[in-house]
């Protein structure tokens, strides 16, 4: 019934645009039935092992089955009814080709931000007092969902080591997700009052402006928005070389 209704909606459109592998599966089926062109935007991060880059997804079928092969198969099966596949990072192109996407259908449109908006927000940043952080403390900040590939635990270990050498450094973690409770319990057990969990926030640019260093220790990325935002307001960054992260930071 839902697919039938979706097909009806597709017939009312000139173009069907899908983002996310599950949405693109149903959307492409509906667009095919409705005979409408369909464009898919792929936001999946890229993981590199050795010399092979693959797409990474945290979603699981039925709550437990990894979806990597399923996503690749659905791209291969539905590519004939796809007008174009938009990659948000150049590093996605090779994995998409390996999944069976026609090279002629891939368009690279990198993620971007509105510079004037980001910079205007950063000029009215959050203060240390608002977060309960001493004025003399240095701030290392990571912004991102608490998913396994984001590796907030690596940021935790790094800052804990730095504090032994450099004194009062605070780790500010912005975001939420399934990995957050475990790290919070660990910090509480260690008595790590130097870690600040801010949860989900909408004022990312204002927070970034407060940081002395932004970190991105991910094991999989495409072209992360937070990295672009940090570049836009001139925040120093340390990041793992995954996806387009390394090439963008080196060229900036």
N, C-alpha and C positions, 0 to 999 in steps of 0.2 A: 504493500500500500504506500509506503514511504517513497519507494523508487518510482512508482506511478505518479505521485504528486511532484516529485523532483523533475521528472520528465516534462510535466506540465509547466513547471517554472522555467525550465530550459527553453521550451518553445516560445516563451515570452521574451527571451533575451536575444540579442544579436551575437554576443560572445559569452561563453561560460569560462570563468576564471577560477581555478582551483589552487589551493595551497594546503599542504599537508597530505601525506600519502593516503590516508583513509578517505579524506574528502575528495582527493583526485580520483580515487577508484570509483566512487559513486557518481561524482560529477562527470567523469568522462563517459561512464555508461549512459547517464541521462542525456548528455550532449550528443552521443552517438545515435541514440534513439530519436532525439529531436532534430537531428541533422544540423547541429550548430557547431561552429568552430570552437575548440576548447584550448585554452592556454593554461599550463601548469607552472607554478613557481615553486621551486624546490629549495627549502631552507635547511635541509639536513646538514649537520656538521660533517667534516671530513676527518677520518682517522688514518694515519699513515703508519704502516708496519713494514719495516725494511724499505723497499722501493715501491710498494703497492699501496695505493690510496683507495680507501673504501668509504662509503657513506655510513654514518652511524645514526642509529635511532634508539631512543630509550623506551619507546612504546613496546608493549608486549600483547600478543593476542591472548585472549581469555585470561589476562593477568599474569601469564607465566611463559608463553612461548615467544622467543625472540623473532622479530619481524624482518630482519635484514634480507633474508632470501625471499620472503613474501613480497616485500616492497620492490625488489629487483624484478621479480617475476611479473608483478602487476605493471611495472613500467614497460617491460618487454611485450607483454600481451596487448596493452592498450596504446602503445606507441603509434600504431597505424591510424588511430582515430584522433590523435593529438596534433593540433596545428603547430604549437610551439612549446618548448620547454625552457623556462627561464631559470638560469643559474645565477644565484646572488653572489657567487665567488668563482674565480677562475679555477680554483682547485677542485671544484665540483665536476668540471667537464669530463675529465678522464674517467671517474667512477660512473658517471651517467652513460658514457659510451660503452663501458663494460657491462652495464645493465641492459644494453640493447636499444638505447635511445639513438635515433638517427642524428648524425652529426649536423645535418642541414637544418634540423629543427631546434638546435640549442642556441639560445641567445643569452649572452652574459650581460646582465644588468646589475652591477655591484650595489650592495646596500649603501645607503647614504643618509645624511641627516641635514636638517635645515640649520645652516651655520649661524645665521643671525639669531634664531630662537635659542639655540644652545648657549651661545655666548652671552646673550642678554640674561638668561636665567642664572648663569654662572657668576655674573656680577653681583648677584644678591644671594650669595651662598649661605649655607648652614654654618653656624658658629660652633666652636669647640664646646662652649658652655651649654649649648642646646643638647649636646650628646653626652655631657658629663665628662669631658676629656680636658685635662689640664692644658693650659696654653703652651707650655714648654714641650709637651709630648709630640713626637712625630706620628703621623698617621699613614698606615698602609691600608689600602682599601681594595676589596674585591667586590664587584657587582655581578650578580648572575644567579640563576636558579640553582638550588641545591640538588643537582643531579650528579651521579657518579663521575661523569667526564669533566665536571667543572673543578674537581679536586680542591675544594676549600680546605681539606685537611692538610694539603701540602702548604698552603698559605699559612695555616696555623703553626705547622712545624717550623717553617722558615722564620716567622716572626718570633717564635719562642727562642730560637737560636740567636737571632739578632739582638734580642733584649739582653742576653748575657754579655754581649760585647758593646752595645751602643746605648744601653739604658732604657728609658721609658719610651717604648714604641707601642702604639696601639693598633690592633687589627680591627678594622671596621668591615663587617660582612653584611652586604645588602642583598636581599632576596629571600625566597622561601622555596621549599621543596622537600621531598622525602628524606634527604640526607641531613637536613638541619637538626632534628632532635638528637641524633647520635652525637654530632659534634658539640651541641650544647651540653649534653650530659658529660662528655669528655672534658670540656672546658670547666664545668662546675666541679668535677672530680679533681682537676688539677689546681683548682683555686685560681683560674686564669681570669681575673677581673679586668685584664687588659684587652679582652675580646668583647666587641660590641656587636650584638646581633640586632640589626634594625628591621629585619623582615621586608615585606614588599613595600616599595616606595615609588612614588611617581615623580619625585624631584631629583632625578639622577644627576642632572647637570649641576645642581646646587650642591649636592654631596661631593661630587668629583672635585669641585673647586676647592674643597676643604683639604683634600688629600695631598700628602707629600709624594706619594708613590701609588700608582694603580698597578695591580697585579692580575694576571690572567694565566693561571697554571693549568689550563685545560689540556686534556688528552685528545679532544676532538673539537674543531670549530670550522666554520665556513668563513664568513667575514663579519665578526661580531660588532653589533652596534655600539656597545659600550667602549670598545677600543677606538672607534671613530669619534665618539663623543669626547673621549679623553684627549685625542689628538686635536680636536677642534678648539679646546680651551687650554692646550699646552701643558697637560699633566704628564710627567715622566712615567714610563711604563716598563714593566718587566713581564714578558710573556713567553709561553712555550711556542715553538715554531711548528704550528699546525694550521692546516687550511691556508688561507691567505694572510694570516697574522704576520708571519715573519717577513714576507715580501713587502707588505704595506708599511710596516714599521721601519724597515731598512730604507725604503724609498721616501719616507716622510721627513 
